[in-house]
Amino acid sequence: MPTYTVFSIEPPASPSQLAAYKTLRLTSLQMDPQAFVSNYAREVAFSEDVWRERLDSPYKRAIVASVRRNHDASHPTCILPSWPHSKKLEWVPNWEIYALYAMWVHPAHRGKGVGAQLVNACLEWARTNVDIKFLNEKGGDSEKVVALLVYNDNVAGRTLYSRTGFTDIEGVPAEEGERWMLARV
Ligand SMILES: CC(C)(COP(=O)(O)OP(=O)(O)OC[C@H]1O[C@@H](n2cnc3c(N)ncnc32)[C@H](O)[C@@H]1OP(=O)(O)O)[C@@H](O)C(=O)NCCC(=O)NCCS
């Protein structure tokens, strides 16, 4: 049984980390298109700057797990942008909302607890991250939450999220077949 190392890609990402991340994300969109709101055709057309912004933005963090020790080539991933990036997520005035997205574990590594390790690492990053922009705009009186969108028929995803502390968000509009889930951190 392989041992997994879960780590965050510290900005600035190296060229090899950037290339590995891009390959990983595009592979996930090809292998599990039904799981994601985005799609391969959209992201394969992204410029290098868009990929770099995903990894180097001070408001986002990519968390990956690797079966290797060199922290370059990795299989599973999730990425966590913080509040200022998504107007859509401003539901409650004093919530500092982090969005967890692009969660994926390569099929060869599923069912071994890697997904749960990744989600927990994301929750920990959100718990400890200080978002200066949010603090300046909203002040200190806020509650940190992590939110995500999952399709109703994604049993693996919904089980993973409920096992890691997420519950359905009441009263937030979602498209047909989707639901928002939330964890307080
Ligand atoms: C969802 C996904 C990330 C889960 O990753 P994983 O590494 O297999 O998950 P884990 O092994 O950590 O399992 C976490 C929990 O979910 C459960 N689970 C995992 N896959 C499951 C499945 N297919 N059916 C039911 N439960 C499942 C596990 O039993 C475990 O629960 P437990 O703690 O009670 O044992 C993976 O299946 C995946 O990448 N799917 C395709 C992409 C996707 O759906 N992403 C989410 C988009 S919102």
The ligand as a Tripos MOL2 file, in Angstrom:
@<TRIPOS>MOLECULE
LIG
   48    50     1     0     0
SMALL
NO_CHARGES

@<TRIPOS>ATOM
      1 C1        -14.8530   11.8830   -4.6370 C.3       1 LIG1
      2 C2        -13.4070   11.3950   -4.5830 C.3       1 LIG1
      3 C3        -12.4930   12.6210   -4.5440 C.3       1 LIG1
      4 C4        -13.2120   10.5440   -3.3010 C.3       1 LIG1
      5 O1        -11.8290   10.2840   -3.1500 O.3       1 LIG1
      6 P1        -11.2960    9.0150   -2.3340 P.3       1 LIG1
      7 O2         -9.8420    9.1840   -2.1100 O.co2     1 LIG1
      8 O3        -11.7430    7.7560   -2.9790 O.co2     1 LIG1
      9 O4        -12.0820    9.1770   -0.9430 O.3       1 LIG1
     10 P2        -11.7260    8.5000    0.4480 P.3       1 LIG1
     11 O5        -11.0570    7.1750    0.2080 O.co2     1 LIG1
     12 O6        -10.9980    9.4660    1.3090 O.co2     1 LIG1
     13 O7        -13.1780    8.2350    1.0540 O.3       1 LIG1
     14 C5        -13.8380    9.1950    1.8630 C.3       1 LIG1
     15 C6        -15.1850    8.6160    2.3090 C.3       1 LIG1
     16 O8        -16.0400    8.5380    1.1610 O.3       1 LIG1
     17 C7        -16.4600    7.1750    0.9810 C.3       1 LIG1
     18 N1        -16.4850    6.8850   -0.4430 N.ar      1 LIG1
     19 C8        -15.4810    7.0530   -1.3320 C.ar      1 LIG1
     20 N2        -15.8810    6.6470   -2.5490 N.ar      1 LIG1
     21 C9        -17.1620    6.2180   -2.4070 C.ar      1 LIG1
     22 C10       -18.1200    5.6970   -3.3060 C.ar      1 LIG1
     23 N3        -17.8460    5.5090   -4.6200 N.pl3     1 LIG1
     24 N4        -19.3500    5.3670   -2.8320 N.ar      1 LIG1
     25 C11       -19.6670    5.5550   -1.5310 C.ar      1 LIG1
     26 N5        -18.7880    6.0590   -0.6160 N.ar      1 LIG1
     27 C12       -17.5580    6.3740   -1.0660 C.ar      1 LIG1
     28 C13       -15.4170    6.3440    1.6880 C.3       1 LIG1
     29 O9        -15.9340    5.0780    2.0980 O.3       1 LIG1
     30 C14       -15.0790    7.2100    2.8700 C.3       1 LIG1
     31 O10       -16.0680    7.0890    3.8730 O.3       1 LIG1
     32 P3        -15.7240    6.3680    5.2850 P.3       1 LIG1
     33 O11       -14.8670    7.3690    6.0140 O.co2     1 LIG1
     34 O12       -17.0340    6.1700    5.9090 O.co2     1 LIG1
     35 O13       -14.9870    5.1140    4.9340 O.co2     1 LIG1
     36 C15       -13.0750   10.4880   -5.8160 C.3       1 LIG1
     37 O14       -14.0230    9.4580   -5.8890 O.3       1 LIG1
     38 C16       -13.0510   11.2590   -7.1190 C.2       1 LIG1
     39 O15       -12.0270   11.8740   -7.4800 O.2       1 LIG1
     40 N6        -14.1890   11.2310   -7.8720 N.am      1 LIG1
     41 C17       -14.2860   11.9040   -9.1910 C.3       1 LIG1
     42 C18       -14.1830   13.4190   -9.0700 C.3       1 LIG1
     43 C19       -15.2220   13.9800   -8.1290 C.2       1 LIG1
     44 O16       -16.3400   13.5010   -8.0150 O.2       1 LIG1
     45 N7        -14.8200   15.0800   -7.4440 N.am      1 LIG1
     46 C20       -15.7150   15.7990   -6.5520 C.3       1 LIG1
     47 C21       -16.3440   16.9220   -7.2940 C.3       1 LIG1
     48 S1        -17.4570   17.8440   -6.2420 S.3       1 LIG1
@<TRIPOS>BOND
     1     1     2 1
     2     2     3 1
     3     2     4 1
     4     2    36 1
     5     4     5 1
     6     5     6 1
     7     6     7 2
     8     6     8 1
     9     6     9 1
    10     9    10 1
    11    10    11 2
    12    10    12 1
    13    10    13 1
    14    13    14 1
    15    14    15 1
    16    15    16 1
    17    15    30 1
    18    16    17 1
    19    17    18 1
    20    17    28 1
    21    18    19 ar
    22    18    27 ar
    23    19    20 ar
    24    20    21 ar
    25    21    22 ar
    26    21    27 ar
    27    22    23 1
    28    22    24 ar
    29    24    25 ar
    30    25    26 ar
    31    26    27 ar
    32    28    29 1
    33    28    30 1
    34    30    31 1
    35    31    32 1
    36    32    33 2
    37    32    34 1
    38    32    35 1
    39    36    37 1
    40    36    38 1
    41    38    39 2
    42    38    40 1
    43    40    41 1
    44    41    42 1
    45    42    43 1
    46    43    44 2
    47    43    45 1
    48    45    46 1
    49    46    47 1
    50    47    48 1
@<TRIPOS>SUBSTRUCTURE
     1 LIG1         1 GROUP 0 **** ****
